[in-house]
Amino acid sequence: MGETVIGVFRATSYDIDAIRRKLERYAESIGGVDKLESADKIVIKINMCDAREPSTGAITHPKFLEAVLKWIRNMNPNSEIFVVESDATRVLADLYVRWFGYLKVIKKYGARWANLSKWPTKTKEFPHLKIFRRMEVPEIFSGAYFITLPKLKTNLLSDITCCLKNQYGCMPIVDKDIYHPTLHRAIAELNVIFRPSLCIVDGIIGMGGAQGPAFGVPIPSRIVIMGEDPVAVDAFAAKYIGFNPKKVKHIKMAAKLGVGSLRYKVVGERVKKVNFENHRWEFMALRLGVKRQTQAWSSYRYSWRR
């Protein structure tokens, strides 16, 4: 694939109208807005990560979701909009959507909430993939314009978690940890199945340090990134956070699978780079601890059920 265009702009706070105006301003420059304007069904995937308050930088901020919904409703007042997330070992989606204020925002703009773990699925075959050759895909994605709304965060297991990693939550299964041994490949393949039409990254409050994506350090990065290509957006995000995108395995794998391009052109505003507190030795030490813990855990996992 060739060079793709991504938009970048500053956002010093979660001012809903200020964010909406900038979304309107820079969306045209990245292309594809006409498809959003005419879409009959729109699916928006937020990022819930543990029971963490929006101020921690761990989850999509409800005000950021509101800015996106307001922008969409202004251009497409009649579309059917679904805001989605799935259950996981540390995510109770139906509770979190209420606890953190998403549900009020969703209803305010005539959208609907959908828990992907409870939505009807259809078995689909992907013979060209290695991990997900056969998968139960939530039918809500059929014919939808798909927007992914991730956070800008570090991740102990995958270096960063941004657009590509957000599709990990599109799997309806609860026990997603089973794919952690092949996490990078799983992320890349899931983006073949659930490739977003548009990526809008909430980096106004990001997260750094080796304990991301849930318990890292809140980082006031004050940035929003948007684009149609999740690989290009993540390549920029990785570089911004402090990683070499060509060494982040799931970004490279997704590019090889044809999800997107590592080459990009940035339009928009200049943004100041911030320190995401990525200390190499801290990452290495914690990864070793996680590896040992996983090895021990695997020998008796779920034994209490028997």
C-alpha positions as CSV (number, residue, x, y, z in Angstrom):
1,M,0.0,0.0,0.0
2,G,1.1,3.6,-0.6
3,E,1.3,6.6,1.7
4,T,-2.0,7.4,3.5
5,V,-3.1,10.6,5.1
6,I,-3.8,11.0,8.8
7,G,-5.1,14.0,10.7
8,V,-3.6,15.3,14.0
9,F,-4.8,18.1,16.2
10,R,-4.5,19.5,19.7
11,A,-7.2,19.3,22.3
12,T,-6.3,20.8,25.6
13,S,-9.5,19.6,27.4
14,Y,-12.6,17.5,26.8
15,D,-14.5,20.5,25.5
16,I,-17.2,18.8,23.5
17,D,-17.9,21.6,21.0
18,A,-14.2,22.4,20.5
19,I,-13.4,18.7,19.7
20,R,-16.4,18.5,17.4
21,R,-15.3,21.6,15.4
22,K,-11.9,20.2,14.9
23,L,-13.3,16.8,13.8
24,E,-15.3,18.7,11.2
25,R,-12.3,20.7,10.1
26,Y,-9.8,17.9,9.7
27,A,-12.1,15.0,8.6
28,E,-12.3,16.3,5.0
29,S,-8.6,16.3,4.6
30,I,-8.3,12.5,5.4
31,G,-11.1,11.5,3.0
32,G,-14.0,9.2,3.3
33,V,-16.4,11.5,5.1
34,D,-18.9,11.2,2.3
35,K,-19.3,7.5,3.2
36,L,-20.0,8.5,6.8
37,E,-22.6,11.1,5.7
38,S,-24.5,8.5,3.7
39,A,-24.2,5.5,6.0
40,D,-27.4,3.9,7.1
41,K,-25.8,2.1,10.0
42,I,-22.8,3.2,12.1
43,V,-21.0,1.1,14.7
44,I,-18.7,2.9,17.2
45,K,-16.3,0.7,19.3
46,I,-15.3,2.4,22.5
47,N,-12.4,1.2,24.7
48,M,-13.3,-0.1,28.2
49,C,-10.3,-1.4,30.2
50,D,-11.0,-2.5,33.7
51,A,-13.1,-0.5,36.2
52,R,-11.1,2.6,35.7
53,E,-12.3,6.2,35.8
54,P,-12.0,8.3,32.6
55,S,-9.5,10.6,34.3
56,T,-7.0,7.8,34.5
57,G,-6.6,7.7,30.7
58,A,-7.6,4.0,30.7
59,I,-11.0,4.2,28.9
60,T,-12.5,6.3,26.1
61,H,-13.7,9.5,27.8
62,P,-17.6,9.8,27.6
63,K,-17.2,13.4,26.6
64,F,-15.0,12.4,23.7
65,L,-17.7,9.9,22.7
66,E,-20.2,12.7,22.9
67,A,-18.1,15.0,20.7
68,V,-18.0,12.3,18.1
69,L,-21.7,11.5,18.3
70,K,-22.6,15.2,18.0
71,W,-20.3,15.5,15.0
72,I,-21.9,12.5,13.3
73,R,-25.5,13.6,14.1
74,N,-24.9,17.0,12.6
75,M,-23.9,15.4,9.3
76,N,-26.1,12.3,9.3
77,P,-29.2,12.8,11.5
78,N,-31.0,9.7,10.4
79,S,-28.5,7.0,10.6
80,E,-28.8,4.1,13.0
81,I,-25.9,4.3,15.5
82,F,-24.6,1.6,17.8
83,V,-22.0,2.1,20.5
84,V,-20.4,-1.2,21.3
85,E,-18.0,-3.1,23.6
86,S,-17.8,-6.7,24.8
87,D,-17.4,-8.4,28.1
88,A,-13.9,-9.6,29.1
89,T,-12.2,-11.1,32.2
90,R,-11.9,-7.6,33.6
91,V,-14.8,-5.8,31.8
92,L,-18.4,-6.0,32.7
93,A,-19.6,-4.0,29.8
94,D,-23.3,-3.5,30.7
95,L,-22.3,-2.2,34.1
96,Y,-19.4,0.0,33.0
97,V,-21.5,1.7,30.3
98,R,-23.7,3.0,33.2
99,W,-21.0,3.6,35.8
100,F,-18.9,5.8,33.6
101,G,-21.6,7.9,32.0
102,Y,-21.7,6.4,28.5
103,L,-25.3,5.4,28.5
104,K,-26.7,8.9,29.1
105,V,-24.6,10.2,26.2
106,I,-25.7,7.3,23.9
107,K,-29.3,8.0,24.6
108,K,-28.9,11.7,24.2
109,Y,-28.0,11.3,20.5
110,G,-30.5,8.7,19.7
111,A,-27.9,5.9,19.5
112,R,-28.1,2.4,21.0
113,W,-25.9,0.4,23.3
114,A,-24.8,-3.1,22.2
115,N,-22.8,-5.6,24.2
116,L,-21.1,-7.7,21.6
117,S,-20.9,-10.7,23.9
118,K,-24.7,-10.8,23.9
119,W,-25.3,-9.9,20.3
120,P,-26.3,-12.6,17.7
121,T,-23.3,-13.9,15.8
122,K,-22.7,-15.7,12.5
123,T,-20.0,-18.2,11.9
124,K,-17.6,-17.0,9.2
125,E,-14.6,-18.7,7.6
126,F,-11.3,-17.0,7.0
127,P,-9.1,-19.7,5.5
128,H,-6.2,-17.4,4.8
129,L,-5.7,-16.6,8.5
130,K,-3.7,-18.7,10.9
131,I,-5.5,-18.1,14.2
132,F,-9.0,-17.1,13.3
133,R,-9.8,-19.5,10.4
134,R,-13.3,-19.8,11.8
135,M,-15.0,-17.2,14.0
136,E,-18.3,-16.2,15.5
137,V,-18.7,-12.6,14.2
138,P,-21.4,-10.3,15.7
139,E,-24.0,-9.6,13.0
140,I,-24.1,-6.0,14.1
141,F,-21.0,-5.3,11.9
142,S,-22.8,-6.4,8.7
143,G,-23.2,-3.5,6.3
144,A,-22.0,-1.0,9.0
145,Y,-19.7,2.0,8.7
146,F,-17.3,1.0,11.5
147,I,-15.6,3.7,13.7
148,T,-13.0,2.6,16.3
149,L,-12.6,5.0,19.2
150,P,-9.4,3.9,21.1
151,K,-7.2,5.4,23.7
152,L,-3.5,6.3,23.3
153,K,-1.8,4.0,25.7
154,T,1.2,1.8,26.4
155,N,0.7,-1.9,26.9
156,L,3.0,-4.2,28.7
157,L,2.3,-7.1,26.3
158,S,2.0,-5.3,23.0
159,D,4.1,-2.0,23.5
160,I,1.1,0.2,22.5
161,T,-2.6,-0.2,22.5
162,C,-4.4,2.1,20.0
163,C,-6.5,1.5,16.9
164,L,-5.5,-2.0,16.0
165,K,-5.6,-3.4,19.6
166,N,-9.1,-1.9,20.1
167,Q,-10.5,-4.5,17.7
168,Y,-9.5,-7.2,20.2
169,G,-12.6,-6.2,22.0
170,C,-14.7,-7.0,18.9
171,M,-14.4,-10.7,19.8
172,P,-17.6,-11.7,21.6
173,I,-15.9,-14.3,23.8
174,V,-15.2,-13.3,27.4
175,D,-12.0,-15.2,28.0
176,K,-9.9,-13.2,25.5
177,D,-6.7,-13.9,27.5
178,I,-6.4,-17.3,25.7
179,Y,-4.9,-15.4,22.7
180,H,-2.2,-13.6,24.8
181,P,0.5,-16.1,23.8
182,T,0.0,-15.1,20.2
183,L,-1.2,-11.6,20.9
184,H,0.4,-9.7,18.1
185,R,-0.7,-12.1,15.4
186,A,-4.2,-12.2,17.0
187,I,-4.5,-8.4,16.9
188,A,-3.4,-8.3,13.2
189,E,-5.8,-11.0,12.1
190,L,-8.7,-9.4,14.0
191,N,-8.2,-6.3,11.9
192,V,-8.6,-8.3,8.8
193,I,-12.0,-9.4,10.1
194,F,-13.0,-6.1,11.8
195,R,-11.2,-3.5,9.8
196,P,-12.4,0.0,10.8
197,S,-13.7,2.5,8.3
198,L,-12.5,5.4,10.5
199,C,-10.1,5.7,13.5
200,I,-10.4,8.5,16.0
201,V,-7.9,8.3,18.9
202,D,-8.7,9.8,22.2
203,G,-5.2,10.9,23.3
204,I,-6.3,14.0,25.3
205,I,-5.5,12.0,28.4
206,G,-3.3,9.1,27.4
207,M,-1.5,6.5,29.5
208,G,2.2,5.7,29.8
209,G,4.6,3.5,31.8
210,A,5.0,-0.3,31.9
211,Q,1.7,-0.9,33.7
212,G,-0.5,0.2,30.9
213,P,-3.2,-0.3,29.5
214,A,-5.1,-0.2,32.8
215,F,-2.8,0.9,35.7
216,G,-0.2,3.0,34.0
217,V,0.5,6.7,34.4
218,P,-2.1,9.2,33.2
219,I,-0.4,11.4,30.5
220,P,-1.9,14.7,29.5
221,S,-0.9,14.3,25.8
222,R,-3.6,16.6,24.5
223,I,-3.7,15.0,21.1
224,V,-6.4,13.6,18.8
225,I,-5.4,11.4,15.8
226,M,-7.8,10.4,13.0
227,G,-7.5,8.4,9.8
228,E,-9.0,5.7,7.6
229,D,-6.0,3.5,7.9
230,P,-5.5,1.9,11.3
231,V,-2.0,0.8,10.5
232,A,-0.9,4.3,9.6
233,V,-2.6,5.8,12.6
234,D,-0.9,3.3,14.9
235,A,2.4,3.8,13.2
236,F,2.2,7.5,14.1
237,A,0.9,6.7,17.6
238,A,3.7,4.4,18.3
239,K,6.3,6.9,17.2
240,Y,4.6,9.6,19.3
241,I,4.6,7.4,22.4
242,G,8.3,6.6,21.9
243,F,8.4,3.2,20.0
244,N,9.7,2.4,16.6
245,P,6.5,1.3,14.7
246,K,8.6,-1.1,12.6
247,K,9.5,-3.0,15.7
248,V,5.9,-3.2,17.1
249,K,5.0,-6.7,15.9
250,H,1.2,-6.3,15.5
251,I,1.6,-3.1,13.4
252,K,4.1,-4.9,11.1
253,M,1.9,-8.0,10.8
254,A,-1.2,-6.0,10.1
255,A,0.6,-4.2,7.3
256,K,1.8,-7.5,5.8
257,L,-1.8,-8.8,6.0
258,G,-2.9,-5.8,3.9
259,V,-4.8,-4.0,6.6
260,G,-3.0,-0.7,6.0
261,S,0.3,1.0,5.3
262,L,3.2,2.0,7.5
263,R,3.7,5.0,5.3
264,Y,1.7,8.1,6.1
265,K,1.4,11.8,5.6
266,V,0.3,14.0,8.5
267,V,-2.1,17.0,8.1
268,G,-3.4,19.3,10.8
269,E,-1.7,20.9,13.7
270,R,1.8,20.6,15.2
271,V,1.6,18.8,18.5
272,K,4.2,18.8,21.2
273,K,5.7,15.4,22.0
274,V,5.4,14.3,25.6
275,N,7.1,11.8,27.8
276,F,5.1,8.5,28.1
277,E,7.6,7.2,30.8
278,N,8.6,4.1,28.7
279,H,11.5,2.8,30.7
280,R,13.0,-0.2,28.9
281,W,14.2,-2.1,32.0
282,E,10.8,-1.7,33.7
283,F,9.1,-3.2,30.7
284,M,11.6,-6.1,30.6
285,A,11.2,-6.9,34.3
286,L,7.4,-6.8,34.3
287,R,7.2,-8.9,31.2
288,L,9.4,-11.5,32.8
289,G,7.1,-11.5,35.8
290,V,4.0,-11.9,33.7
291,K,5.6,-14.7,31.8
292,R,6.4,-16.6,35.0
293,Q,3.0,-15.9,36.4
294,T,1.3,-17.2,33.2
295,Q,3.3,-20.4,33.2
296,A,2.3,-21.1,36.8
297,W,-1.3,-20.1,36.2
298,S,-1.8,-22.3,33.2
299,S,-1.2,-25.4,35.2
300,Y,-4.2,-24.9,37.4
301,R,-6.4,-22.4,35.5
302,Y,-10.1,-23.0,36.1
303,S,-9.3,-26.0,38.4
304,W,-11.9,-24.6,40.8
305,R,-14.6,-25.3,38.2
306,R,-14.0,-29.0,38.3
